[in-house]
Amino acid sequence: MKYCVIKDYLSPYPDSLSFNRGDTVKVGNEYDGDSDWLGWVWCEGTNGVQAWMPINHLQISGKKGILKRDYNARELSVSTGEELEICEIVGGFGMAENCEGAKGWVPMKVLEKC
């Protein structure tokens, strides 16, 4: 689906952190801030890499989680007026691709359907 950026967004996590299906992570706290962004949990991989992950991407048992699918935690910085293609929406964020082919998560509250 095509979406237009209606408000600039600067990613606080611009680095691409990837995890693979079957990877084991240490599960931390569930996000409890902005009510538009619920359904995310802070995780740490065996290599020490930390990132927010959608809870529904994990099979959780206690403080251990196993990824049900590949996951890239990169967030995409965007500017007002850009058009993005959104292929998935999870917990208030959309997995976006811009016209240069860069991909990453963008908060849905800075987007509207074009």
C-alpha angles and dihedrals in degrees: 000000000000118000132180122219110240097177132029116254124195112197116233087199107044097155118099110243113182132192128185132225108273095026114138120228136182107245117223133174125336114240110263105173126086108025090221090066104052122136098060128115130194110242138182123208125218088259092058094255111144129199146146112266132187108255090224090062090063139070100215127201113172108307094341126089132186118203113242091199143005113288135192115196097196116132119209123226110221139184131220111273097028118130118223136186111227115202101172137018121204128169096339096316129100126209099235138190120199128208091270091056096252113146133202147120118291126184109254091220089072091053139069131183111270 
